Amino acid sequence: MMIHEVTAEVGKHRARKRVGRGRASGHGKTSGRGHNGAGSRSGNFVRPQFEGGGLPYFRRIPHRGFTNTNFRTHFWIVNLGDILAMPQFAKGGEITKDALIDAGLIRDHTRPLKVLGDLKNKHGVEIASVGVKLTVTAERVSASARTQIEGAGGSVTELGTRRDRVRGIDRESGDLTPKNLTKKLKRSKPRDAAAAGGKKKKKK
C-alpha cells in the first residue's frame, strides 16, 4: 500500500522552509541565503531596476528636454483636390465628416477633421480652382482652403477642437487668443459657502 492510497490530502500542505537553522536543517550551512552580506539579512530589498551598481538604463538614454508628443492632436487630413476629385462633390455640396466617411476619404469620427487647400489629388492631378460652391463644416480649415472656398461662393464653419473649446478659442471670430487660461475651480465647496449652509453647534 502506498501513502497516496491512504489519504488524498497527502502533499496538499507543505511545511515552510525554516531558514537559518544550520546544517542540520538539510538546506546547508547558510540555508540558501549565500554568504554574508545584505542578502543574508532579513528586511533586505533590491529594487527591480537595480543593475548591479552599473549606470542604470534610464540614465544611459539621452534626455533632450520637453516634448509634447503625448499631447498632440491627431487630425483626419483631407485636401480640397481629393474632395473635388470625388463624383459626389463635383458639383458642390456639403462637406462634413459623415459625407467624407461615405466618400471613403476619412475612416470614422475618432479624430477631428482638418481641410487643407492643396488642389492636387492623390493621383497627382492638380485642379486649376475650386469652381463649385462648397459648404464646409470641420474642426479646422486652413487659411488657403478658406480663401479658395469662399472665393468660389462657398462657406466655411470651423468648429474648433476640444483643446480650442477648453482654452476658450472661437475660431470663427478671427481672434485666436485663449480666453480661459485661469486655473480650474476646486470641486470641494468653499469655506464661506459651507459656513452659510448651516450654523456651527455651540460647544457645551
C-alpha positions as CSV (number, residue, x, y, z in Angstrom):
1,M,0.0,0.0,0.0
2,M,1.3,3.5,-0.9
3,I,0.9,6.6,1.1
4,H,-1.2,8.3,-1.5
5,E,-3.7,5.4,-1.3
6,V,-4.2,6.1,2.4
7,T,-5.4,9.6,2.1
8,A,-5.9,12.2,-0.8
9,E,-4.7,15.0,1.5
10,V,-1.1,13.9,1.4
11,G,1.1,16.6,-0.3
12,K,-1.6,19.2,-0.1
13,H,0.1,21.1,2.7
14,R,3.9,21.7,2.7
15,A,5.8,22.9,5.7
16,R,7.5,26.2,5.1
17,K,11.3,26.3,4.7
18,R,12.8,27.1,8.0
19,V,15.7,29.4,7.2
20,G,18.8,29.9,9.3
21,R,18.7,26.6,11.2
22,G,22.2,25.4,10.3
23,R,23.5,22.3,8.6
24,A,21.0,20.0,10.4
25,S,18.1,21.6,8.6
26,G,19.0,19.9,5.4
27,H,19.5,23.2,3.5
28,G,23.2,23.7,4.1
29,K,25.1,25.9,6.4
30,T,23.7,29.2,5.0
31,S,20.2,27.7,4.3
32,G,20.1,29.0,0.7
33,R,20.9,32.6,1.6
34,G,24.5,32.6,0.4
35,H,27.4,34.1,2.4
36,N,27.4,37.2,4.5
37,G,26.0,40.4,3.1
38,A,22.8,42.3,2.7
39,G,21.1,39.4,1.0
40,S,21.5,37.2,4.0
41,R,19.8,39.7,6.4
42,S,16.1,40.0,6.9
43,G,14.4,43.1,5.5
44,N,16.6,43.3,2.5
45,F,15.1,44.8,-0.6
46,V,16.5,45.3,-4.1
47,R,14.5,47.5,-6.5
48,P,13.6,45.9,-9.8
49,Q,15.6,48.5,-11.8
50,F,18.9,47.7,-10.0
51,E,21.6,46.7,-12.4
52,G,24.4,45.6,-10.1
53,G,25.8,49.0,-9.4
54,G,26.3,50.0,-13.1
55,L,24.8,53.1,-14.7
56,P,21.1,52.2,-15.0
57,Y,19.3,52.1,-18.3
58,F,17.1,55.1,-17.7
59,R,20.2,57.2,-17.1
60,R,22.0,55.9,-20.2
61,I,19.3,57.0,-22.6
62,P,19.6,60.6,-23.9
63,H,17.3,63.3,-22.5
64,R,16.7,66.3,-24.7
65,G,14.1,68.4,-23.0
66,F,10.3,68.5,-23.1
67,T,8.2,67.1,-25.9
68,N,4.5,67.5,-26.3
69,T,4.1,64.3,-28.4
70,N,1.7,62.8,-26.0
71,F,-0.5,65.9,-26.1
72,R,-0.6,66.3,-29.9
73,T,-3.9,66.4,-31.6
74,H,-4.2,63.9,-34.5
75,F,-6.4,65.0,-37.4
76,W,-8.0,63.4,-40.4
77,I,-6.3,65.4,-43.2
78,V,-8.2,66.0,-46.4
79,N,-7.1,68.2,-49.3
80,L,-9.5,70.2,-51.5
81,G,-8.1,68.3,-54.5
82,D,-9.2,65.0,-53.1
83,I,-12.7,66.3,-52.3
84,L,-13.3,67.8,-55.7
85,A,-12.0,64.5,-57.3
86,M,-15.0,62.6,-55.9
87,P,-18.0,62.4,-58.1
88,Q,-20.5,63.3,-55.3
89,F,-18.7,66.7,-54.8
90,A,-18.0,67.5,-58.4
91,K,-21.0,69.9,-58.4
92,G,-20.5,71.2,-54.9
93,G,-22.5,70.3,-51.7
94,E,-22.0,70.0,-48.0
95,I,-18.6,68.7,-46.7
96,T,-19.0,67.1,-43.3
97,K,-17.4,64.2,-41.5
98,D,-20.4,61.9,-42.5
99,A,-20.1,62.9,-46.1
100,L,-16.4,62.3,-46.2
101,I,-16.8,58.9,-44.5
102,D,-19.4,57.9,-47.1
103,A,-16.9,59.0,-49.8
104,G,-14.1,57.0,-48.2
105,L,-11.8,59.9,-47.6
106,I,-11.7,59.5,-43.9
107,R,-12.3,56.5,-41.7
108,D,-14.5,57.5,-38.7
109,H,-15.3,60.1,-36.1
110,T,-12.5,59.3,-33.8
111,R,-10.4,62.3,-34.9
112,P,-11.2,65.9,-35.7
113,L,-11.2,66.9,-39.3
114,K,-8.8,69.3,-41.0
115,V,-9.3,70.6,-44.5
116,L,-6.2,71.8,-46.4
117,G,-6.1,74.0,-49.6
118,D,-3.9,71.8,-51.8
119,L,-5.8,71.3,-55.1
120,K,-3.6,68.3,-56.1
121,N,-5.4,65.0,-55.6
122,K,-3.8,61.7,-54.5
123,H,-3.2,60.8,-58.2
124,G,-1.0,63.9,-58.8
125,V,-3.6,65.7,-60.9
126,E,-3.9,69.4,-59.9
127,I,-7.2,71.3,-60.4
128,A,-7.0,74.9,-61.5
129,S,-9.5,76.3,-59.0
130,V,-12.4,75.1,-56.8
131,G,-15.1,76.3,-59.2
132,V,-18.1,74.9,-57.3
133,K,-19.9,76.0,-54.2
134,L,-18.9,74.0,-51.1
135,T,-20.3,74.3,-47.6
136,V,-17.5,73.0,-45.3
137,T,-18.0,72.2,-41.7
138,A,-14.9,70.9,-39.9
139,E,-12.8,71.4,-36.8
140,R,-10.0,73.1,-38.7
141,V,-9.8,74.7,-42.1
142,S,-6.5,76.2,-43.3
143,A,-6.3,79.8,-44.4
144,S,-5.7,78.9,-48.1
145,A,-8.6,76.5,-48.1
146,R,-10.9,79.1,-46.6
147,T,-9.9,81.7,-49.2
148,Q,-10.5,79.3,-52.1
149,I,-13.8,78.0,-50.8
150,E,-15.2,81.5,-50.1
151,G,-13.8,82.8,-53.3
152,A,-16.0,80.2,-55.2
153,G,-19.1,81.3,-53.3
154,G,-19.0,78.6,-50.6
155,S,-18.9,78.9,-46.8
156,V,-16.7,77.6,-44.0
157,T,-17.6,76.8,-40.4
158,E,-14.7,76.0,-38.1
159,L,-16.0,74.1,-35.0
160,G,-12.6,74.0,-33.2
161,T,-11.1,71.1,-31.5
162,R,-11.7,70.0,-27.9
163,R,-8.5,71.9,-26.9
164,D,-9.8,75.0,-28.5
165,R,-13.1,74.8,-26.6
166,V,-11.2,74.2,-23.3
167,R,-9.0,77.2,-23.9
168,G,-11.9,79.4,-25.0
169,I,-10.9,79.9,-28.6
170,D,-13.6,80.8,-31.1
171,R,-12.1,80.1,-34.5
172,E,-15.0,81.8,-36.3
173,S,-14.4,85.2,-34.5
174,G,-10.9,85.7,-36.0
175,D,-9.4,86.3,-32.6
176,L,-7.5,83.1,-31.7
177,T,-6.4,84.4,-28.3
178,P,-7.2,81.9,-25.5
179,K,-9.8,83.3,-23.1
180,N,-9.8,80.5,-20.5
181,L,-6.3,80.4,-19.1
182,T,-7.3,80.6,-15.4
183,K,-6.9,77.6,-13.0
184,K,-9.7,75.2,-12.7
185,L,-12.0,75.6,-9.7
186,K,-11.7,73.1,-6.9
187,R,-14.6,70.6,-6.7
188,S,-14.8,70.9,-2.9
189,K,-17.2,73.6,-1.5
190,P,-15.7,76.9,-0.4
191,R,-15.5,77.5,3.3
192,D,-17.8,80.5,3.0
193,A,-20.5,78.5,1.3
194,A,-20.2,75.7,3.8
195,A,-20.4,78.2,6.7
196,A,-23.5,79.8,5.1
197,G,-25.2,76.5,4.8
198,G,-25.6,75.9,8.5
199,K,-24.6,77.3,11.8
200,K,-21.9,75.6,13.8
201,K,-23.0,74.0,17.0
202,K,-22.0,75.7,20.2
203,K,-19.7,73.9,22.5
204,K,-21.2,73.0,25.8
